Amino acid sequence: MRGLLLAVVLASLAATAAAQGGLSKEEKARLKAQAARPPSAAEKKKMAERAKRLDFWTLCTEAGRALRTPRTTASGKHWDGLVLARANIPSGDVGYIKQGRLAIGIDECSAVAILGKPDSAVDDRPGGLGKQLVYRSRGIYVYTDKGVVRAWQD
C-alpha cells in the first residue's frame, strides 16, 4: 500500500510541478517511471494483507470505486484486482455498479458498491436472514433477503 501511496503522491507532485513548469524532462521521466513500476513482492504481500483486513462495508465500497474508476498505475491495478477478487462481485452485477443503478436480485455487496456504506444496517427478519440498509442522507432504504436485494424505497 505504501508503494501505491508513493506512486499517487509522486504523480500528484509531478503534475503540480509540470503545471508550474518546475520539472526538467529527466525529472518528469523519472517520476513517471517510478509511478509505473510494478509493486515488489513485499508490497504485494502488504496489499494482500490489507485487503484481507477490510471489513464488509469498506470492501464493497472500495470494489464499487475500483469498477467505476479503476486505477491506472501498476500498484493501483494490483490493489483493484485484490479488492475485486475478495469482494467476489457477481459478473451480472458489474454493469449495475458501473452505472450506479440498483436492481432487484443484485448482491448485497453490489448494492453497497453502488451506494456506499449505509448509515445503519438492521436485521429485519428472525435469524438475521434479511436486512434493511438505511441511507438517511439519501433517503434510501434497501431491503435484502439472504444477501440479495429484494426491494428498496426512496
C-alpha positions in Angstrom: 0.0 0.0 0.0 2.9 2.3 0.7 4.0 1.9 -2.8 0.6 2.8 -4.1 0.5 5.9 -1.9 4.0 6.8 -3.0 3.0 6.5 -6.7 0.0 8.7 -6.2 1.9 11.3 -4.3 4.7 11.3 -6.9 2.3 11.6 -9.7 0.5 14.4 -8.0 3.8 16.3 -7.3 4.8 15.7 -10.9 1.5 17.1 -12.2 1.7 20.1 -10.0 5.4 20.8 -10.8 4.7 20.3 -14.5 1.9 22.7 -14.4 4.2 25.2 -12.9 7.0 24.4 -15.3 9.4 23.4 -12.5 10.5 19.9 -13.5 13.1 19.0 -16.1 12.4 16.4 -18.7 14.6 13.9 -16.8 12.8 14.5 -13.6 9.5 14.0 -15.3 10.6 10.8 -16.9 12.0 9.5 -13.5 8.7 10.3 -11.7 6.7 8.7 -14.4 8.8 5.5 -14.4 8.6 5.3 -10.6 4.8 5.6 -10.7 4.6 2.9 -13.4 6.8 0.4 -11.8 5.1 -2.8 -10.7 4.8 -3.4 -7.0 7.5 -5.5 -5.4 6.7 -8.9 -3.8 6.8 -7.2 -0.3 4.4 -4.5 -1.5 2.1 -7.1 -3.0 2.1 -9.1 0.3 1.3 -5.9 2.3 -1.5 -5.1 -0.1 -2.9 -8.6 0.2 -2.8 -8.4 4.0 -4.5 -5.1 4.0 -7.3 -6.3 1.6 -7.9 -9.3 3.9 -8.4 -6.9 6.8 -11.1 -4.8 5.1 -14.5 -5.1 6.7 -17.5 -6.0 4.5 -18.7 -2.4 4.1 -15.3 -1.0 3.2 -14.5 -3.8 0.9 -17.7 -3.5 -1.1 -17.4 0.3 -1.2 -13.8 0.0 -2.5 -15.0 -2.6 -5.1 -17.5 -0.1 -6.4 -14.8 2.5 -6.7 -12.5 0.0 -8.4 -15.2 -0.8 -11.0 -16.2 2.8 -11.7 -12.8 4.5 -11.7 -10.1 1.9 -12.0 -6.6 3.0 -11.0 -4.0 3.3 -13.8 -0.7 2.7 -12.0 0.7 -0.9 -11.7 0.3 -0.8 -8.0 -3.2 0.6 -8.3 -4.2 -2.1 -10.8 -2.9 -4.7 -8.4 -4.8 -3.3 -5.5 -8.0 -3.1 -7.5 -7.6 -6.7 -8.6 -7.1 -7.8 -4.9 -10.2 -5.9 -3.8 -12.4 -7.2 -6.7 -11.3 -10.8 -6.1 -12.0 -10.6 -2.4 -15.4 -8.9 -2.9 -16.5 -11.6 -5.4 -19.0 -9.4 -7.2 -21.3 -11.5 -9.4 -20.5 -10.7 -13.1 -24.1 -9.8 -13.7 -23.9 -7.0 -11.2 -20.9 -5.3 -12.7 -22.9 -3.2 -15.2 -25.3 -2.0 -12.5 -22.4 -0.9 -10.3 -20.7 0.9 -13.2 -24.0 2.7 -13.9 -24.8 3.3 -10.3 -28.2 1.7 -10.6 -29.9 -0.5 -8.0 -31.8 -3.6 -9.3 -33.8 -6.4 -7.7 -31.7 -9.5 -7.4 -28.3 -7.9 -7.1 -25.9 -9.0 -4.4 -25.9 -7.0 -1.1 -22.2 -6.2 -1.6 -23.1 -4.8 -5.1 -25.8 -2.5 -3.5 -23.1 -1.2 -1.1 -20.7 -0.8 -4.0 -23.4 1.4 -5.7 -24.5 3.4 -2.6 -21.5 3.2 -0.2 -21.6 2.2 3.4 -25.0 2.6 4.9 -25.7 4.8 7.9 -27.1 1.7 9.6 -28.0 -1.9 8.9 -30.8 -3.6 10.8 -31.8 -7.2 10.8 -35.5 -7.2 9.7 -36.2 -10.9 9.8 -35.6 -13.5 12.5 -32.3 -15.3 12.3 -30.6 -12.4 10.5 -31.7 -13.6 7.1 -32.9 -10.2 6.0 -31.5 -6.7 6.4 -32.6 -3.2 6.0 -29.7 -0.9 4.8 -30.5 2.7 5.8 -29.1 5.6 3.9 -30.6 8.6 5.8 -28.8 11.4 3.9 -30.1 10.0 0.6 -33.5 8.9 1.9 -33.0 5.4 0.6 -33.8 2.1 2.4 -32.6 -1.1 0.8 -34.0 -4.5 1.8 -32.1 -7.7 1.4 -33.0 -11.3 1.8 -30.2 -13.8 2.3 -27.7 -11.3 0.8 -29.8 -10.4 -2.3 -31.6 -7.1 -2.8 -35.4 -7.8 -2.7 -36.6 -4.2 -2.6 -35.7 -0.6 -2.0 -37.6 2.5 -1.1 -36.5 6.1 -1.8 
